[in-house]
């Protein structure tokens, strides 16, 4: 009766499928790290907020029109990616 639940059966199951769980966890950590680094790189690129503030000031003061403002903003966002 005790032979059905002995430790060799439990260990055998872990050895057969345990590496799959480990592989999934390592893959998930790599994916999360890449997404985090890519996301933080796009948002906090040095000078982005300063350039956007200058662009907004130029638009508000009337130095550039709405079309030029939108074009420059689009180009700035594309340069971040």
Buried (B, 14 or more C-beta within 10 A) or exposed (E): EEEEEEEEEEEEEEEEEEEEEEEEEEEEEEEEEEEEEEEEEEEEBEEBEEBBEEBEEBBEEEEBEEEEBEEBBEEBEEEEE
